[in-house]
Amino acid sequence: MNYTLHQLQIFLKVVQTKSVTKAAEELHLTQPAVSIQLKNFQDQFDIPLAEVVGRRLYISDFGQEIADVAQNIINQVETINYKTMAFKGQLSGRLKVSVVSTGKYVMPYFLSHFMKLHSSIELQMDVTNKSKVLSSLEKNEIDFALVSVLPTNLNVERLDLLQNKLYLVANSNLDKANLQNQDTIFNNVPLIFREKGSGTRQLMENFINKNAVTIPKKMELTSNEAVKQAVIAGLGCSIMPLIGIKNELANKELQIIPFKGLPITTTWSIIWLKGKKHAPVAAAFLAHLAQEKATIIEEKFNWSEGY
């Protein structure tokens, strides 16, 4: 047999995505290039690794076993690379972080200096909704998660970073008469929700239930950015994290609507499974955060003190 490391990486990505097209996209290769390498890899085995049924790709039992071995090989190669860098006195490895959608306005600032200090580290950051973040954490697929609402069904440890404030916001040009009466505001202006599984959605629903707020008109959108653009366009109002709308407030595209019980205040926290044994890279990042978070907050988030 004469398979290459490149072929193993391609085959693993095809197994993970169950699609040649998706594998090509994630590997930044053309679909024909992936197909050719996949065929060359298959030609070295007498037993099928995969089959296509009704335009769907299925990995055979044998193919899955080969994928497991291939993953071990890739892991060992990465270990060789990491040990080589460590022998040179450089911290190296992979840091895997999953971040709730609004956390994309937070996490990069806490990563930036650390990544500049350790250029050999490979960063994998997934930005998705809270349900998927916690699923990755529960499966131990990541080192850390960034959340603003702590999970109740997982045993985790945490490092608190900074406050998260959510306000009722609307388009700055919306008729003020429709926004002044708290008892009727939502009769005139629809309230826009995030999708179920979102931490922001959970906070909104908790607030509405606790304060017995009636919502006769509502919409649902699937990302924080979509909600923000809808509010800017005047489709409705929403309860949104301040950190994601600071520029729009400064540019007078959005306005904060005073409402009893708001803002909702939570805390952005880095969490990890209790008892998890951190790899050197993850341990170093955690130590970096503990030492530098006050400086990062002062330099990057001091604008929030006026709200």
C-alpha positions in Angstrom: 0.0 0.0 0.0 1.2 3.5 -0.8 -1.4 5.9 0.6 -0.3 9.4 1.6 -1.0 11.6 4.7 -3.0 13.9 2.4 -5.2 11.0 1.3 -5.9 10.1 4.9 -6.8 13.7 5.7 -9.2 13.9 2.8 -10.8 10.5 3.6 -11.3 11.6 7.2 -13.0 14.8 6.1 -15.3 12.9 3.7 -16.2 10.5 6.6 -17.0 13.5 8.9 -19.1 15.4 6.4 -20.6 12.4 4.6 -20.1 14.5 1.4 -17.4 14.9 -1.2 -18.7 18.4 -1.9 -18.7 19.5 1.8 -15.3 17.9 2.3 -13.9 19.9 -0.6 -15.3 23.1 0.8 -13.9 22.6 4.2 -10.5 21.6 2.9 -10.5 24.5 0.4 -10.0 22.1 -2.5 -12.0 21.5 -5.7 -14.5 18.7 -5.8 -12.6 16.8 -8.6 -9.4 17.0 -6.6 -11.1 15.4 -3.6 -12.8 12.8 -5.8 -9.5 11.8 -7.4 -7.7 11.4 -4.1 -10.6 9.5 -2.6 -10.5 7.1 -5.6 -6.8 6.6 -5.4 -7.2 5.8 -1.7 -10.0 3.4 -2.4 -8.0 1.6 -5.1 -5.6 0.4 -2.4 -8.3 -1.7 -0.8 -10.3 -4.7 -2.1 -13.2 -3.9 0.3 -15.4 -0.8 -0.4 -14.8 2.1 2.0 -18.0 3.9 1.0 -21.0 3.6 -1.4 -23.4 6.0 -2.9 -27.1 5.1 -2.6 -29.7 7.6 -4.0 -27.1 10.4 -4.2 -26.2 9.9 -0.6 -22.8 8.8 0.6 -22.6 6.0 3.1 -19.4 4.9 4.9 -19.1 1.1 5.1 -18.2 -0.6 8.4 -14.8 -1.3 7.0 -14.5 2.3 5.9 -15.3 3.5 9.5 -12.6 1.2 10.9 -10.1 2.6 8.4 -11.2 6.1 9.4 -10.6 5.3 13.1 -7.1 4.1 12.3 -6.5 7.1 10.0 -7.5 9.5 12.8 -5.0 7.8 15.1 -2.3 8.3 12.5 -3.1 12.0 12.1 -3.1 12.5 15.8 0.3 10.9 16.1 1.7 13.1 13.3 0.3 16.2 15.1 1.9 14.9 18.3 5.3 14.7 16.5 4.8 18.3 15.2 3.9 19.5 18.7 6.8 17.8 20.4 9.2 19.2 17.9 8.0 22.7 18.6 8.0 22.0 22.4 11.6 20.8 22.1 12.4 24.2 20.5 10.9 25.9 23.5 7.7 27.0 21.7 4.2 26.3 23.1 2.3 24.5 20.4 -0.9 22.4 19.9 -4.5 22.9 19.1 -6.9 25.1 21.1 -10.6 24.2 20.5 -13.2 26.7 21.6 -16.9 26.8 21.0 -18.7 30.2 21.3 -22.4 31.1 21.5 -23.4 33.4 18.6 -23.2 36.7 20.4 -19.9 35.6 21.9 -18.2 36.4 18.6 -18.1 40.0 19.8 -16.2 38.9 22.9 -14.0 35.9 22.4 -11.6 37.3 19.8 -10.4 40.0 22.2 -9.5 37.4 24.8 -7.7 35.2 22.2 -5.8 37.9 20.3 -2.8 38.5 22.6 -2.4 34.9 23.5 -2.3 33.8 19.9 0.3 36.5 19.1 2.5 35.3 21.9 2.3 31.7 20.7 2.2 31.7 16.9 2.6 27.9 16.7 -0.8 27.2 18.3 -3.6 26.2 16.0 -7.0 27.7 16.9 -10.3 26.1 16.1 -13.3 28.3 17.1 -16.8 27.3 16.3 -19.5 30.0 16.6 -23.0 28.6 16.9 -26.1 28.6 19.2 -26.1 27.6 22.8 -27.5 24.1 22.3 -24.7 23.1 19.9 -22.0 24.7 22.1 -23.1 22.7 25.1 -23.4 19.5 23.0 -19.8 19.9 22.0 -18.8 20.5 25.6 -20.7 17.5 26.9 -19.0 15.2 24.2 -15.6 16.6 25.3 -15.0 17.7 21.7 -13.6 21.1 22.8 -11.4 22.6 25.5 -13.6 25.5 26.4 -17.0 27.1 25.8 -18.0 30.7 26.0 -21.5 31.2 27.3 -23.6 34.0 29.0 -26.1 31.5 30.5 -24.5 28.7 32.6 -25.8 25.2 31.8 -27.9 23.5 34.5 -27.4 19.9 33.3 -23.6 19.8 33.1 -21.0 19.7 35.9 -18.6 22.5 34.8 -16.0 24.8 36.1 -15.8 28.4 35.0 -13.8 31.6 34.7 -16.0 34.7 34.6 -14.9 37.4 32.1 -17.2 40.4 32.0 -20.8 41.4 32.3 -23.4 40.9 29.5 -26.3 43.4 29.4 -29.4 43.0 27.3 -31.7 46.0 26.5 -34.9 46.5 24.5 -33.9 48.2 21.3 -35.7 49.6 18.3 -35.0 51.5 15.1 -34.1 55.1 15.9 -36.7 56.4 13.5 -39.6 54.4 14.8 -42.6 56.4 15.9 -41.9 57.4 19.5 -45.6 57.3 20.3 -45.6 53.5 19.8 -42.7 53.0 22.2 -43.7 55.1 25.2 -46.4 53.0 26.8 -45.0 49.8 28.2 -48.4 48.2 28.4 -49.1 48.6 24.7 -45.7 48.8 23.1 -45.8 45.2 21.8 -49.3 45.7 20.4 -47.8 48.2 18.0 -44.3 46.8 17.4 -43.6 43.1 17.0 -41.0 41.6 19.3 -38.3 39.7 17.4 -36.9 36.5 18.9 -33.8 34.4 18.3 -34.4 30.7 17.4 -35.0 28.1 20.1 -31.7 26.8 21.6 -30.3 30.3 21.7 -29.1 31.7 25.0 -30.6 35.1 24.2 -33.9 33.5 23.4 -33.8 31.8 26.8 -33.1 35.0 28.6 -35.9 36.8 26.7 -38.4 34.1 27.6 -37.4 34.1 31.2 -37.9 37.9 31.4 -41.3 37.7 29.7 -42.6 35.0 31.9 -41.2 36.6 35.1 -42.8 39.9 34.3 -46.0 38.6 32.8 -45.4 40.5 29.6 -48.0 39.9 26.8 -46.5 39.5 23.3 -49.3 39.6 20.7 -47.0 40.1 17.8 -43.7 38.3 17.4 -41.2 37.1 14.8 -38.4 34.5 15.0 -35.0 34.8 13.2 -32.0 32.4 13.3 -29.0 34.6 14.1 -28.2 37.7 16.2 -27.1 39.5 13.1 -30.4 38.7 11.3 -32.3 40.1 14.4 -30.1 43.2 14.4 -30.7 43.9 10.7 -34.4 43.4 11.1 -34.6 45.9 14.0 -32.5 48.4 12.0 -34.9 47.9 9.1 -37.9 48.7 11.4 -39.5 45.3 11.3 -39.8 45.2 15.1 -37.9 45.6 18.3 -35.9 43.0 20.3 -34.1 42.4 23.5 -30.4 42.3 22.5 -27.0 42.1 24.1 -25.4 45.5 24.3 -22.0 44.2 23.0 -23.5 43.3 19.6 -25.1 46.7 19.0 -22.7 49.3 20.3 -21.7 50.6 16.9 -25.4 50.9 15.8 -26.2 52.8 18.9 -23.3 55.2 18.3 -24.4 55.6 14.7 -28.0 56.4 15.8 -29.3 53.4 13.8 -30.7 51.9 17.0 -32.1 53.3 20.2 -32.5 51.8 23.7 -36.1 51.7 24.9 -36.5 52.1 28.7 -38.5 49.1 30.0 -39.1 48.0 33.6 -36.9 45.1 34.6 -34.3 45.8 31.9 -31.4 45.5 31.3 -31.0 41.8 31.9 -27.5 41.3 33.3 -25.6 38.0 33.0 -21.9 37.2 32.9 -19.8 36.0 30.0 -17.9 33.0 31.3 -15.4 30.5 29.9 -16.5 27.0 31.0 -15.1 23.5 30.8 -16.1 20.1 32.1 -15.3 19.6 35.8 -12.3 17.5 36.3 -11.0 17.9 32.7 -7.3 17.4 32.4 -6.2 20.3 30.2 -3.5 19.9 27.5 -0.6 22.3 27.9 -2.1 24.7 25.4 -5.4 24.9 27.1 -3.8 25.2 30.5 -1.6 28.0 29.3 -4.6 29.8 27.8 -6.6 29.5 31.0 -3.6 30.9 33.0 -3.3 33.8 30.5 -7.0 34.7 30.9 -6.8 34.7 34.7 -3.8 37.0 34.5 -4.8 39.3 31.7 -8.6 39.5 31.7 -8.7 42.8 33.8 -6.4 44.5 31.3 -8.3 43.2 28.3 -11.6 44.4 29.8 -10.1 47.9 30.5 -8.6 48.2 27.0 -11.3 46.7 24.9 -14.6 47.0 26.8 -14.4 50.3 28.7 -17.1 51.7 26.4 -19.7 49.6 28.2 -19.4 51.5 31.5 -21.8 54.2 30.2 -24.7 51.8 30.0 
